[in-house]
Amino acid sequence: MSVKQLKVVGMSCKHCQRAVEDSLLALKGVNRAEVNLGQGTVTIDYDETQVSLSAMKKSVEEAGYEVAGEL
């Protein structure tokens, strides 16, 4: 298992939080996705043999948010 934290731009409410978390949790290999609205980040626990970082970034972007980088 690996843990990655991404900076996400555009999240401002509980709806945003749920959209980002749900988009990531729908990916095979993502075990946990936790948004911190105050910091504008999402922490992801995932299995790197099942899901790539690029797939996770794409999932967040398809939910309508911008990934500004890794922390």
PQR file of N, CA, C, O and H, with PARSE charges and radii, in Angstrom:
ATOM      1  N   MET A   1       0.827  -1.187   0.000 -0.4000 1.5000
ATOM      2  CA  MET A   1       0.000   0.000   0.000 -0.0000 2.0000
ATOM      3  C   MET A   1       0.870   1.248   0.000  0.5500 1.7000
ATOM      4  O   MET A   1       1.958   1.268   0.575 -0.5500 1.4000
ATOM      5  N   SER A   2       0.378   2.270  -0.645 -0.4000 1.5000
ATOM      6  CA  SER A   2       1.052   3.556  -0.707 -0.0000 2.0000
ATOM      7  C   SER A   2       0.086   4.645  -0.273  0.5500 1.7000
ATOM      8  O   SER A   2      -1.131   4.462  -0.297 -0.5500 1.4000
ATOM      9  H   SER A   2      -0.506   2.254  -1.112  0.4000 1.0000
ATOM     10  N   VAL A   3       0.642   5.774   0.121 -0.4000 1.5000
ATOM     11  CA  VAL A   3      -0.156   6.942   0.487 -0.0000 2.0000
ATOM     12  C   VAL A   3       0.358   8.119  -0.324  0.5500 1.7000
ATOM     13  O   VAL A   3       1.565   8.345  -0.417 -0.5500 1.4000
ATOM     14  H   VAL A   3       1.631   5.923   0.141  0.4000 1.0000
ATOM     15  N   LYS A   4      -0.565   8.860  -0.905 -0.4000 1.5000
ATOM     16  CA  LYS A   4      -0.204  10.039  -1.698 -0.0000 2.0000
ATOM     17  C   LYS A   4      -1.140  11.172  -1.296  0.5500 1.7000
ATOM     18  O   LYS A   4      -2.328  10.952  -1.061 -0.5500 1.4000
ATOM     19  H   LYS A   4      -1.545   8.676  -0.829  0.4000 1.0000
ATOM     20  N   GLN A   5      -0.602  12.379  -1.219 -0.4000 1.5000
ATOM     21  CA  GLN A   5      -1.423  13.548  -0.936 -0.0000 2.0000
ATOM     22  C   GLN A   5      -1.339  14.480  -2.135  0.5500 1.7000
ATOM     23  O   GLN A   5      -0.254  14.813  -2.613 -0.5500 1.4000
ATOM     24  H   GLN A   5       0.364  12.557  -1.410  0.4000 1.0000
ATOM     25  N   LEU A   6      -2.509  14.893  -2.610 -0.4000 1.5000
ATOM     26  CA  LEU A   6      -2.595  15.784  -3.763 -0.0000 2.0000
ATOM     27  C   LEU A   6      -3.208  17.113  -3.359  0.5500 1.7000
ATOM     28  O   LEU A   6      -4.112  17.160  -2.524 -0.5500 1.4000
ATOM     29  H   LEU A   6      -3.390  14.622  -2.222  0.4000 1.0000
ATOM     30  N   LYS A   7      -2.720  18.186  -3.949 -0.4000 1.5000
ATOM     31  CA  LYS A   7      -3.317  19.511  -3.789 -0.0000 2.0000
ATOM     32  C   LYS A   7      -4.390  19.632  -4.857  0.5500 1.7000
ATOM     33  O   LYS A   7      -4.125  19.444  -6.045 -0.5500 1.4000
ATOM     34  H   LYS A   7      -1.986  18.149  -4.627  0.4000 1.0000
ATOM     35  N   VAL A   8      -5.621  19.951  -4.420 -0.4000 1.5000
ATOM     36  CA  VAL A   8      -6.748  20.034  -5.343 -0.0000 2.0000
ATOM     37  C   VAL A   8      -7.341  21.435  -5.280  0.5500 1.7000
ATOM     38  O   VAL A   8      -7.662  21.935  -4.202 -0.5500 1.4000
ATOM     39  H   VAL A   8      -5.837  20.104  -3.455  0.4000 1.0000
ATOM     40  N   VAL A   9      -7.481  22.060  -6.433 -0.4000 1.5000
ATOM     41  CA  VAL A   9      -8.015  23.419  -6.538 -0.0000 2.0000
ATOM     42  C   VAL A   9      -9.491  23.349  -6.902  0.5500 1.7000
ATOM     43  O   VAL A   9      -9.897  22.576  -7.770 -0.5500 1.4000
ATOM     44  H   VAL A   9      -7.220  21.655  -7.309  0.4000 1.0000
ATOM     45  N   GLY A  10     -10.291  24.179  -6.217 -0.4000 1.5000
ATOM     46  CA  GLY A  10     -11.701  24.303  -6.588 -0.0000 2.0000
ATOM     47  C   GLY A  10     -12.668  23.701  -5.590  0.5500 1.7000
ATOM     48  O   GLY A  10     -13.879  23.850  -5.747 -0.5500 1.4000
ATOM     49  H   GLY A  10      -9.961  24.807  -5.513  0.4000 1.0000
ATOM     50  N   MET A  11     -12.168  23.025  -4.571 -0.4000 1.5000
ATOM     51  CA  MET A  11     -13.054  22.439  -3.564 -0.0000 2.0000
ATOM     52  C   MET A  11     -13.406  23.502  -2.528  0.5500 1.7000
ATOM     53  O   MET A  11     -12.525  24.192  -2.014 -0.5500 1.4000
ATOM     54  H   MET A  11     -11.184  22.904  -4.444  0.4000 1.0000
ATOM     55  N   SER A  12     -14.718  23.632  -2.219 -0.4000 1.5000
ATOM     56  CA  SER A  12     -15.110  24.661  -1.255 -0.0000 2.0000
ATOM     57  C   SER A  12     -16.216  24.228  -0.298  0.5500 1.7000
ATOM     58  O   SER A  12     -16.559  24.970   0.622 -0.5500 1.4000
ATOM     59  H   SER A  12     -15.433  23.072  -2.636  0.4000 1.0000
ATOM     60  N   CYS A  13     -16.779  23.036  -0.502 -0.4000 1.5000
ATOM     61  CA  CYS A  13     -17.917  22.640   0.330 -0.0000 2.0000
ATOM     62  C   CYS A  13     -17.968  21.116   0.479  0.5500 1.7000
ATOM     63  O   CYS A  13     -17.155  20.390  -0.093 -0.5500 1.4000
ATOM     64  H   CYS A  13     -16.500  22.433  -1.250  0.4000 1.0000
ATOM     65  N   LYS A  14     -18.939  20.659   1.256 -0.4000 1.5000
ATOM     66  CA  LYS A  14     -19.097  19.216   1.479 -0.0000 2.0000
ATOM     67  C   LYS A  14     -19.420  18.480   0.178  0.5500 1.7000
ATOM     68  O   LYS A  14     -19.010  17.334  -0.007 -0.5500 1.4000
ATOM     69  H   LYS A  14     -19.600  21.248   1.720  0.4000 1.0000
ATOM     70  N   HIS A  15     -20.150  19.135  -0.720 -0.4000 1.5000
ATOM     71  CA  HIS A  15     -20.442  18.511  -2.018 -0.0000 2.0000
ATOM     72  C   HIS A  15     -19.147  18.263  -2.792  0.5500 1.7000
ATOM     73  O   HIS A  15     -18.962  17.205  -3.393 -0.5500 1.4000
ATOM     74  H   HIS A  15     -20.483  20.066  -0.571  0.4000 1.0000
ATOM     75  N   CYS A  16     -18.266  19.244  -2.767 -0.4000 1.5000
ATOM     76  CA  CYS A  16     -16.973  19.103  -3.438 -0.0000 2.0000
ATOM     77  C   CYS A  16     -16.183  17.947  -2.816  0.5500 1.7000
ATOM     78  O   CYS A  16     -15.603  17.116  -3.514 -0.5500 1.4000
ATOM     79  H   CYS A  16     -18.416  20.104  -2.279  0.4000 1.0000
ATOM     80  N   GLN A  17     -16.182  17.926  -1.503 -0.4000 1.5000
ATOM     81  CA  GLN A  17     -15.479  16.864  -0.777 -0.0000 2.0000
ATOM     82  C   GLN A  17     -15.985  15.500  -1.201  0.5500 1.7000
ATOM     83  O   GLN A  17     -15.189  14.615  -1.514 -0.5500 1.4000
ATOM     84  H   GLN A  17     -16.654  18.601  -0.936  0.4000 1.0000
ATOM     85  N   ARG A  18     -17.289  15.319  -1.215 -0.4000 1.5000
ATOM     86  CA  ARG A  18     -17.903  14.038  -1.569 -0.0000 2.0000
ATOM     87  C   ARG A  18     -17.602  13.679  -3.019  0.5500 1.7000
ATOM     88  O   ARG A  18     -17.329  12.518  -3.321 -0.5500 1.4000
ATOM     89  H   ARG A  18     -17.936  16.039  -0.960  0.4000 1.0000
ATOM     90  N   ALA A  19     -17.648  14.652  -3.914 -0.4000 1.5000
ATOM     91  CA  ALA A  19     -17.398  14.384  -5.333 -0.0000 2.0000
ATOM     92  C   ALA A  19     -15.978  13.862  -5.552  0.5500 1.7000
ATOM     93  O   ALA A  19     -15.768  12.905  -6.296 -0.5500 1.4000
ATOM     94  H   ALA A  19     -17.870  15.596  -3.669  0.4000 1.0000
ATOM     95  N   VAL A  20     -15.006  14.499  -4.897 -0.4000 1.5000
ATOM     96  CA  VAL A  20     -13.611  14.080  -5.057 -0.0000 2.0000
ATOM     97  C   VAL A  20     -13.397  12.704  -4.424  0.5500 1.7000
ATOM     98  O   VAL A  20     -12.795  11.822  -5.037 -0.5500 1.4000
ATOM     99  H   VAL A  20     -15.176  15.277  -4.292  0.4000 1.0000
ATOM    100  N   GLU A  21     -13.887  12.526  -3.207 -0.4000 1.5000
ATOM    101  CA  GLU A  21     -13.710  11.237  -2.528 -0.0000 2.0000
ATOM    102  C   GLU A  21     -14.379  10.106  -3.298  0.5500 1.7000
ATOM    103  O   GLU A  21     -13.782   9.047  -3.491 -0.5500 1.4000
ATOM    104  H   GLU A  21     -14.376  13.242  -2.709  0.4000 1.0000
ATOM    105  N   ASP A  22     -15.609  10.326  -3.736 -0.4000 1.5000
ATOM    106  CA  ASP A  22     -16.334   9.281  -4.477 -0.0000 2.0000
ATOM    107  C   ASP A  22     -15.653   8.938  -5.796  0.5500 1.7000
ATOM    108  O   ASP A  22     -15.611   7.772  -6.189 -0.5500 1.4000
ATOM    109  H   ASP A  22     -16.094  11.187  -3.580  0.4000 1.0000
ATOM    110  N   SER A  23     -15.114   9.957  -6.488 -0.4000 1.5000
ATOM    111  CA  SER A  23     -14.462   9.682  -7.779 -0.0000 2.0000
ATOM    112  C   SER A  23     -13.234   8.803  -7.578  0.5500 1.7000
ATOM    113  O   SER A  23     -12.953   7.921  -8.390 -0.5500 1.4000
ATOM    114  H   SER A  23     -15.148  10.904  -6.170  0.4000 1.0000
ATOM    115  N   LEU A  24     -12.507   9.048  -6.497 -0.4000 1.5000
ATOM    116  CA  LEU A  24     -11.308   8.242  -6.223 -0.0000 2.0000
ATOM    117  C   LEU A  24     -11.668   6.851  -5.716  0.5500 1.7000
ATOM    118  O   LEU A  24     -11.055   5.863  -6.121 -0.5500 1.4000
ATOM    119  H   LEU A  24     -12.735   9.764  -5.838  0.4000 1.0000
ATOM    120  N   LEU A  25     -12.652   6.770  -4.838 -0.4000 1.5000
ATOM    121  CA  LEU A  25     -13.034   5.468  -4.278 -0.0000 2.0000
ATOM    122  C   LEU A  25     -13.623   4.533  -5.333  0.5500 1.7000
ATOM    123  O   LEU A  25     -13.653   3.317  -5.141 -0.5500 1.4000
ATOM    124  H   LEU A  25     -13.150   7.573  -4.509  0.4000 1.0000
ATOM    125  N   ALA A  26     -14.086   5.095  -6.436 -0.4000 1.5000
ATOM    126  CA  ALA A  26     -14.621   4.266  -7.528 -0.0000 2.0000
ATOM    127  C   ALA A  26     -13.517   3.535  -8.287  0.5500 1.7000
ATOM    128  O   ALA A  26     -13.794   2.596  -9.033 -0.5500 1.4000
ATOM    129  H   ALA A  26     -14.062   6.082  -6.592  0.4000 1.0000
ATOM    130  N   LEU A  27     -12.270   3.962  -8.101 -0.4000 1.5000
ATOM    131  CA  LEU A  27     -11.151   3.326  -8.793 -0.0000 2.0000
ATOM    132  C   LEU A  27     -10.718   2.059  -8.063  0.5500 1.7000
ATOM    133  O   LEU A  27     -10.569   2.054  -6.841 -0.5500 1.4000
ATOM    134  H   LEU A  27     -12.045   4.725  -7.496  0.4000 1.0000
ATOM    135  N   LYS A  28     -10.520   0.996  -8.820 -0.4000 1.5000
ATOM    136  CA  LYS A  28     -10.018  -0.248  -8.249 -0.0000 2.0000
ATOM    137  C   LYS A  28      -8.609  -0.014  -7.711  0.5500 1.7000
ATOM    138  O   LYS A  28      -7.731   0.462  -8.431 -0.5500 1.4000
ATOM    139  H   LYS A  28     -10.641   1.001  -9.813  0.4000 1.0000
ATOM    140  N   GLY A  29      -8.404  -0.350  -6.452 -0.4000 1.5000
ATOM    141  CA  GLY A  29      -7.099  -0.183  -5.833 -0.0000 2.0000
ATOM    142  C   GLY A  29      -7.021   0.973  -4.857  0.5500 1.7000
ATOM    143  O   GLY A  29      -6.070   1.067  -4.081 -0.5500 1.4000
ATOM    144  H   GLY A  29      -9.118  -0.737  -5.867  0.4000 1.0000
ATOM    145  N   VAL A  30      -8.022   1.865  -4.886 -0.4000 1.5000
ATOM    146  CA  VAL A  30      -8.057   2.966  -3.913 -0.0000 2.0000
ATOM    147  C   VAL A  30      -8.842   2.481  -2.697  0.5500 1.7000
ATOM    148  O   VAL A  30     -10.017   2.126  -2.800 -0.5500 1.4000
ATOM    149  H   VAL A  30      -8.795   1.788  -5.516  0.4000 1.0000
ATOM    150  N   ASN A  31      -8.175   2.472  -1.548 -0.4000 1.5000
ATOM    151  CA  ASN A  31      -8.794   1.980  -0.319 -0.0000 2.0000
ATOM    152  C   ASN A  31      -9.373   3.097   0.543  0.5500 1.7000
ATOM    153  O   ASN A  31     -10.341   2.885   1.273 -0.5500 1.4000
ATOM    154  H   ASN A  31      -7.221   2.759  -1.464  0.4000 1.0000
ATOM    155  N   ARG A  32      -8.779   4.283   0.459 -0.4000 1.5000
ATOM    156  CA  ARG A  32      -9.258   5.415   1.257 -0.0000 2.0000
ATOM    157  C   ARG A  32      -8.926   6.705   0.527  0.5500 1.7000
ATOM    158  O   ARG A  32      -7.842   6.856  -0.038 -0.5500 1.4000
ATOM    159  H   ARG A  32      -7.992   4.455  -0.133  0.4000 1.0000
ATOM    160  N   ALA A  33      -9.871   7.628   0.548 -0.4000 1.5000
ATOM    161  CA  ALA A  33      -9.657   8.972   0.000 -0.0000 2.0000
ATOM    162  C   ALA A  33     -10.287   9.938   0.989  0.5500 1.7000
ATOM    163  O   ALA A  33     -11.490   9.886   1.244 -0.5500 1.4000
ATOM    164  H   ALA A  33     -10.751   7.506   1.007  0.4000 1.0000
ATOM    165  N   GLU A  34      -9.463  10.822   1.544 -0.4000 1.5000
ATOM    166  CA  GLU A  34      -9.943  11.749   2.572 -0.0000 2.0000
ATOM    167  C   GLU A  34      -9.561  13.179   2.213  0.5500 1.7000
ATOM    168  O   GLU A  34      -8.382  13.522   2.126 -0.5500 1.4000
ATOM    169  H   GLU A  34      -8.486  10.865   1.337  0.4000 1.0000
ATOM    170  N   VAL A  35     -10.580  14.001   2.007 -0.4000 1.5000
ATOM    171  CA  VAL A  35     -10.378  15.403   1.645 -0.0000 2.0000
ATOM    172  C   VAL A  35     -10.267  16.251   2.907  0.5500 1.7000
ATOM    173  O   VAL A  35     -10.995  16.044   3.878 -0.5500 1.4000
ATOM    174  H   VAL A  35     -11.538  13.722   2.078  0.4000 1.0000
ATOM    175  N   ASN A  36      -9.343  17.205   2.875 -0.4000 1.5000
ATOM    176  CA  ASN A  36      -9.235  18.240   3.903 -0.0000 2.0000
ATOM    177  C   ASN A  36      -9.558  19.551   3.194  0.5500 1.7000
ATOM    178  O   ASN A  36      -8.717  20.109   2.489 -0.5500 1.4000
ATOM    179  H   ASN A  36      -8.752  17.372   2.086  0.4000 1.0000
ATOM    180  N   LEU A  37     -10.790  20.039   3.388 -0.4000 1.5000
ATOM    181  CA  LEU A  37     -11.219  21.255   2.690 -0.0000 2.0000
ATOM    182  C   LEU A  37     -10.384  22.464   3.079  0.5500 1.7000
ATOM    183  O   LEU A  37     -10.077  23.301   2.230 -0.5500 1.4000
ATOM    184  H   LEU A  37     -11.473  19.586   3.960  0.4000 1.0000
ATOM    185  N   GLY A  38     -10.013  22.568   4.352 -0.4000 1.5000
ATOM    186  CA  GLY A  38      -9.238  23.709   4.823 -0.0000 2.0000
ATOM    187  C   GLY A  38      -7.885  23.825   4.142  0.5500 1.7000
ATOM    188  O   GLY A  38      -7.424  24.927   3.845 -0.5500 1.4000
ATOM    189  H   GLY A  38     -10.263  21.888   5.041  0.4000 1.0000
ATOM    190  N   GLN A  39      -7.256  22.692   3.899 -0.4000 1.5000
ATOM    191  CA  GLN A  39      -5.945  22.684   3.256 -0.0000 2.0000
ATOM    192  C   GLN A  39      -6.034  22.524   1.741  0.5500 1.7000
ATOM    193  O   GLN A  39      -5.054  22.752   1.033 -0.5500 1.4000
ATOM    194  H   GLN A  39      -7.631  21.797   4.140  0.4000 1.0000
ATOM    195  N   GLY A  40      -7.214  22.131   1.240 -0.4000 1.5000
ATOM    196  CA  GLY A  40      -7.367  21.912  -0.193 -0.0000 2.0000
ATOM    197  C   GLY A  40      -6.602  20.700  -0.677  0.5500 1.7000
ATOM    198  O   GLY A  40      -6.015  20.710  -1.758 -0.5500 1.4000
ATOM    199  H   GLY A  40      -8.011  21.945   1.816  0.4000 1.0000
ATOM    200  N   THR A  41      -6.615  19.635   0.149 -0.4000 1.5000
ATOM    201  CA  THR A  41      -5.866  18.429  -0.198 -0.0000 2.0000
ATOM    202  C   THR A  41      -6.753  17.191  -0.125  0.5500 1.7000
ATOM    203  O   THR A  41      -7.824  17.196   0.483 -0.5500 1.4000
ATOM    204  H   THR A  41      -7.092  19.626   1.028  0.4000 1.0000
ATOM    205  N   VAL A  42      -6.274  16.149  -0.757 -0.4000 1.5000
ATOM    206  CA  VAL A  42      -6.885  14.826  -0.611 -0.0000 2.0000
ATOM    207  C   VAL A  42      -5.751  13.843  -0.345  0.5500 1.7000
ATOM    208  O   VAL A  42      -4.737  13.833  -1.043 -0.5500 1.4000
ATOM    209  H   VAL A  42      -5.404  16.145  -1.250  0.4000 1.0000
ATOM    210  N   THR A  43      -5.946  13.019   0.678 -0.4000 1.5000
ATOM    211  CA  THR A  43      -4.992  11.975   1.023 -0.0000 2.0000
ATOM    212  C   THR A  43      -5.565  10.657   0.549  0.5500 1.7000
ATOM    213  O   THR A  43      -6.713  10.323   0.841 -0.5500 1.4000
ATOM    214  H   THR A  43      -6.769  13.027   1.245  0.4000 1.0000
ATOM    215  N   ILE A  44      -4.753   9.908  -0.188 -0.4000 1.5000
ATOM    216  CA  ILE A  44      -5.228   8.676  -0.830 -0.0000 2.0000
ATOM    217  C   ILE A  44      -4.360   7.510  -0.386  0.5500 1.7000
ATOM    218  O   ILE A  44      -3.137   7.550  -0.519 -0.5500 1.4000
ATOM    219  H   ILE A  44      -3.820  10.179  -0.425  0.4000 1.0000
ATOM    220  N   ASP A  45      -5.004   6.462   0.145 -0.4000 1.5000
ATOM    221  CA  ASP A  45      -4.335   5.187   0.411 -0.0000 2.0000
ATOM    222  C   ASP A  45      -4.689   4.277  -0.757  0.5500 1.7000
ATOM    223  O   ASP A  45      -5.865   4.070  -1.057 -0.5500 1.4000
ATOM    224  H   ASP A  45      -5.998   6.430   0.253  0.4000 1.0000
ATOM    225  N   TYR A  46      -3.667   3.735  -1.417 -0.4000 1.5000
ATOM    226  CA  TYR A  46      -3.951   2.955  -2.614 -0.0000 2.0000
ATOM    227  C   TYR A  46      -2.914   1.853  -2.813  0.5500 1.7000
ATOM    228  O   TYR A  46      -1.832   1.863  -2.227 -0.5500 1.4000
ATOM    229  H   TYR A  46      -2.712   3.903  -1.174  0.4000 1.0000
ATOM    230  N   ASP A  47      -3.291   0.909  -3.663 -0.4000 1.5000
ATOM    231  CA  ASP A  47      -2.407  -0.181  -4.050 -0.0000 2.0000
ATOM    232  C   ASP A  47      -1.796   0.185  -5.405  0.5500 1.7000
ATOM    233  O   ASP A  47      -2.481   0.183  -6.428 -0.5500 1.4000
ATOM    234  H   ASP A  47      -4.170   0.901  -4.139  0.4000 1.0000
ATOM    235  N   GLU A  48      -0.508   0.496  -5.394 -0.4000 1.5000
ATOM    236  CA  GLU A  48       0.150   0.965  -6.616 -0.0000 2.0000
ATOM    237  C   GLU A  48       0.215  -0.095  -7.712  0.5500 1.7000
ATOM    238  O   GLU A  48       0.523   0.229  -8.859 -0.5500 1.4000
ATOM    239  H   GLU A  48       0.048   0.498  -4.563  0.4000 1.0000
ATOM    240  N   THR A  49      -0.066  -1.348  -7.383 -0.4000 1.5000
ATOM    241  CA  THR A  49      -0.096  -2.392  -8.412 -0.0000 2.0000
ATOM    242  C   THR A  49      -1.437  -2.416  -9.148  0.5500 1.7000
ATOM    243  O   THR A  49      -1.570  -3.064 -10.186 -0.5500 1.4000
ATOM    244  H   THR A  49      -0.315  -1.612  -6.451  0.4000 1.0000
ATOM    245  N   GLN A  50      -2.440  -1.697  -8.598 -0.4000 1.5000
ATOM    246  CA  GLN A  50      -3.766  -1.712  -9.214 -0.0000 2.0000
ATOM    247  C   GLN A  50      -4.203  -0.379  -9.815  0.5500 1.7000
ATOM    248  O   GLN A  50      -5.051  -0.349 -10.706 -0.5500 1.4000
ATOM    249  H   GLN A  50      -2.332  -1.171  -7.755  0.4000 1.0000
ATOM    250  N   VAL A  51      -3.627   0.724  -9.333 -0.4000 1.5000
ATOM    251  CA  VAL A  51      -4.053   2.033  -9.828 -0.0000 2.0000
ATOM    252  C   VAL A  51      -2.837   2.959  -9.894  0.5500 1.7000
ATOM    253  O   VAL A  51      -1.976   2.946  -9.014 -0.5500 1.4000
ATOM    254  H   VAL A  51      -2.938   0.700  -8.609  0.4000 1.0000
ATOM    255  N   SER A  52      -2.792   3.756 -10.952 -0.4000 1.5000
ATOM    256  CA  SER A  52      -1.655   4.668 -11.143 -0.0000 2.0000
ATOM    257  C   SER A  52      -1.990   6.065 -10.638  0.5500 1.7000
ATOM    258  O   SER A  52      -3.156   6.430 -10.490 -0.5500 1.4000
ATOM    259  H   SER A  52      -3.492   3.766 -11.666  0.4000 1.0000
ATOM    260  N   LEU A  53      -0.953   6.824 -10.381 -0.4000 1.5000
ATOM    261  CA  LEU A  53      -1.132   8.206  -9.963 -0.0000 2.0000
ATOM    262  C   LEU A  53      -1.846   8.999 -11.056  0.5500 1.7000
ATOM    263  O   LEU A  53      -2.701   9.833 -10.757 -0.5500 1.4000
ATOM    264  H   LEU A  53      -0.006   6.527 -10.502  0.4000 1.0000
ATOM    265  N   SER A  54      -1.510   8.751 -12.292 -0.4000 1.5000
ATOM    266  CA  SER A  54      -2.153   9.481 -13.394 -0.0000 2.0000
ATOM    267  C   SER A  54      -3.646   9.165 -13.463  0.5500 1.7000
ATOM    268  O   SER A  54      -4.445  10.048 -13.777 -0.5500 1.4000
ATOM    269  H   SER A  54      -0.815   8.074 -12.535  0.4000 1.0000
ATOM    270  N   ALA A  55      -4.036   7.928 -13.175 -0.4000 1.5000
ATOM    271  CA  ALA A  55      -5.460   7.564 -13.170 -0.0000 2.0000
ATOM    272  C   ALA A  55      -6.192   8.284 -12.043  0.5500 1.7000
ATOM    273  O   ALA A  55      -7.338   8.702 -12.209 -0.5500 1.4000
ATOM    274  H   ALA A  55      -3.388   7.211 -12.920  0.4000 1.0000
ATOM    275  N   MET A  56      -5.533   8.427 -10.901 -0.4000 1.5000
ATOM    276  CA  MET A  56      -6.169   9.124  -9.779 -0.0000 2.0000
ATOM    277  C   MET A  56      -6.322  10.608 -10.091  0.5500 1.7000
ATOM    278  O   MET A  56      -7.360  11.197  -9.791 -0.5500 1.4000
ATOM    279  H   MET A  56      -4.602   8.087 -10.766  0.4000 1.0000
ATOM    280  N   LYS A  57      -5.304  11.217 -10.686 -0.4000 1.5000
ATOM    281  CA  LYS A  57      -5.389  12.627 -11.070 -0.0000 2.0000
ATOM    282  C   LYS A  57      -6.505  12.829 -12.094  0.5500 1.7000
ATOM    283  O   LYS A  57      -7.283  13.779 -11.991 -0.5500 1.4000
ATOM    284  H   LYS A  57      -4.460  10.739 -10.929  0.4000 1.0000
ATOM    285  N   LYS A  58      -6.581  11.942 -13.071 -0.4000 1.5000
ATOM    286  CA  LYS A  58      -7.614  12.042 -14.100 -0.0000 2.0000
ATOM    287  C   LYS A  58      -9.002  11.933 -13.482  0.5500 1.7000
ATOM    288  O   LYS A  58      -9.922  12.639 -13.897 -0.5500 1.4000
ATOM    289  H   LYS A  58      -5.950  11.171 -13.154  0.4000 1.0000
ATOM    290  N   SER A  59      -9.160  11.066 -12.504 -0.4000 1.5000
ATOM    291  CA  SER A  59     -10.444  10.889 -11.833 -0.0000 2.0000
ATOM    292  C   SER A  59     -10.881  12.172 -11.135  0.5500 1.7000
ATOM    293  O   SER A  59     -12.046  12.560 -11.220 -0.5500 1.4000
ATOM    294  H   SER A  59      -8.413  10.492 -12.168  0.4000 1.0000
ATOM    295  N   VAL A  60      -9.956  12.829 -10.448 -0.4000 1.5000
ATOM    296  CA  VAL A  60     -10.262  14.099  -9.772 -0.0000 2.0000
ATOM    297  C   VAL A  60     -10.632  15.157 -10.803  0.5500 1.7000
ATOM    298  O   VAL A  60     -11.584  15.911 -10.599 -0.5500 1.4000
ATOM    299  H   VAL A  60      -9.009  12.514 -10.379  0.4000 1.0000
ATOM    300  N   GLU A  61      -9.901  15.223 -11.894 -0.4000 1.5000
ATOM    301  CA  GLU A  61     -10.173  16.210 -12.933 -0.0000 2.0000
ATOM    302  C   GLU A  61     -11.520  15.952 -13.596  0.5500 1.7000
ATOM    303  O   GLU A  61     -12.239  16.896 -13.922 -0.5500 1.4000
ATOM    304  H   GLU A  61      -9.128  14.610 -12.059  0.4000 1.0000
ATOM    305  N   GLU A  62     -11.868  14.690 -13.798 -0.4000 1.5000
ATOM    306  CA  GLU A  62     -13.165  14.366 -14.394 -0.0000 2.0000
ATOM    307  C   GLU A  62     -14.320  14.706 -13.453  0.5500 1.7000
ATOM    308  O   GLU A  62     -15.452  14.894 -13.899 -0.5500 1.4000
ATOM    309  H   GLU A  62     -11.285  13.923 -13.533  0.4000 1.0000
ATOM    310  N   ALA A  63     -14.034  14.786 -12.154 -0.4000 1.5000
ATOM    311  CA  ALA A  63     -15.052  15.192 -11.182 -0.0000 2.0000
ATOM    312  C   ALA A  63     -15.229  16.714 -11.177  0.5500 1.7000
ATOM    313  O   ALA A  63     -16.136  17.234 -10.527 -0.5500 1.4000
ATOM    314  H   ALA A  63     -13.114  14.633 -11.792  0.4000 1.0000
ATOM    315  N   GLY A  64     -14.352  17.429 -11.910 -0.4000 1.5000
ATOM    316  CA  GLY A  64     -14.508  18.861 -12.057 -0.0000 2.0000
ATOM    317  C   GLY A  64     -13.524  19.715 -11.282  0.5500 1.7000
ATOM    318  O   GLY A  64     -13.753  20.911 -11.100 -0.5500 1.4000
ATOM    319  H   GLY A  64     -13.615  17.007 -12.437  0.4000 1.0000
ATOM    320  N   TYR A  65     -12.435  19.120 -10.822 -0.4000 1.5000
ATOM    321  CA  TYR A  65     -11.464  19.842 -10.001 -0.0000 2.0000
ATOM    322  C   TYR A  65     -10.075  19.735 -10.621  0.5500 1.7000
ATOM    323  O   TYR A  65      -9.804  18.835 -11.416 -0.5500 1.4000
ATOM    324  H   TYR A  65     -12.249  18.149 -10.970  0.4000 1.0000
ATOM    325  N   GLU A  66      -9.211  20.655 -10.251 -0.4000 1.5000
ATOM    326  CA  GLU A  66      -7.862  20.691 -10.802 -0.0000 2.0000
ATOM    327  C   GLU A  66      -6.852  20.161  -9.774  0.5500 1.7000
ATOM    328  O   GLU A  66      -6.847  20.580  -8.617 -0.5500 1.4000
ATOM    329  H   GLU A  66      -9.431  21.387  -9.605  0.4000 1.0000
ATOM    330  N   VAL A  67      -6.013  19.248 -10.215 -0.4000 1.5000
ATOM    331  CA  VAL A  67      -4.929  18.761  -9.364 -0.0000 2.0000
ATOM    332  C   VAL A  67      -3.741  19.690  -9.593  0.5500 1.7000
ATOM    333  O   VAL A  67      -3.196  19.771 -10.694 -0.5500 1.4000
ATOM    334  H   VAL A  67      -6.017  18.908 -11.155  0.4000 1.0000
ATOM    335  N   ALA A  68      -3.347  20.396  -8.514 -0.4000 1.5000
ATOM    336  CA  ALA A  68      -2.288  21.401  -8.612 -0.0000 2.0000
ATOM    337  C   ALA A  68      -0.915  20.825  -8.289  0.5500 1.7000
ATOM    338  O   ALA A  68       0.097  21.514  -8.424 -0.5500 1.4000
ATOM    339  H   ALA A  68      -3.789  20.331  -7.620  0.4000 1.0000
ATOM    340  N   GLY A  69      -0.878  19.575  -7.867 -0.4000 1.5000
ATOM    341  CA  GLY A  69       0.413  18.959  -7.593 -0.0000 2.0000
ATOM    342  C   GLY A  69       0.349  17.953  -6.461  0.5500 1.7000
ATOM    343  O   GLY A  69      -0.694  17.730  -5.846 -0.5500 1.4000
ATOM    344  H   GLY A  69      -1.700  19.015  -7.758  0.4000 1.0000
ATOM    345  N   GLU A  70       1.509  17.352  -6.211 -0.4000 1.5000
ATOM    346  CA  GLU A  70       1.652  16.366  -5.135 -0.0000 2.0000
ATOM    347  C   GLU A  70       2.334  17.024  -3.949  0.5500 1.7000
ATOM    348  O   GLU A  70       3.166  17.916  -4.113 -0.5500 1.4000
ATOM    349  H   GLU A  70       2.356  17.533  -6.711  0.4000 1.0000
ATOM    350  N   LEU A  71       1.978  16.579  -2.764 -0.4000 1.5000
ATOM    351  CA  LEU A  71       2.604  17.085  -1.546 -0.0000 2.0000
ATOM    352  C   LEU A  71       3.425  15.999  -0.907  0.5500 1.7000
ATOM    353  O   LEU A  71       4.038  16.222   0.137 -0.5500 1.4000
ATOM    354  H   LEU A  71       1.302  15.854  -2.631  0.4000 1.0000
TER
END
